[in-house]
Structure formats: C-alpha cells, structure tokens
Amino acid sequence: MSWFVYLIECRDGSIYTGIARDVEARYAAHANGKGARYTRSRPPRRLLACFAFPDRSSALREEWRIKQLSASQKRALAEHSEPA
C-alpha cells in the first residue's frame, strides 16, 4: 500500500502539508476537527494536491522538503501536479 503526501488549503489561505495512507479519510478527519492541531484552528477549504510514494520513509522525506517551501511555492507545486 502506498503512502501519500498531501496539501490542504485552509480557510485562512494557509497550506497544511501531511502524510497518510488514506488521504480521503485523513481529509475527513481534518474537516471534522479530528485531524492535526493546525487544521483544528484553521479548517480545511480543499485538497490541493496529493503525491504517492512507495513507503513511509520516502513520504516523510518529501513532506519535510515541502514544508520548507513558501506558501506560493507550495501552490505552484500543486498547480503542476495531477488533480487531487
């Protein structure tokens, strides 16, 4: 089973980056206030992008790399990805 790195646009315009095996279930958790502390105070607006990786380790490395990017760089990355 693959691991995924996903980008969520929050209602305040910020972008949350996370990893999960089941992105739909994880997004639902964020939307219901059961996800990360960050999205509890900044509810999600939409899923921007999702990237598949063969294992948790590579997904964690990519999550860390993406978290170093600015919000505008994250949006550009999402625009050039496959639809979420």
C-alpha angles and dihedrals in degrees: 000000000000129000121224136209110209137188121213124192109218126213091255090057096255122127125233120203122200145148131238144153093226109036095182092055092044092050089050089052090052091047091050094051093252097105130081121336088246094061093043089067094033108040117211121259099187146334108263102185145345128203125193124223130182096234144014094253095059091044091053091050091051092046089054092048092050092047088061091061125092120249091257091051090050090051091050090050090051092049091056095047131089113275113280 
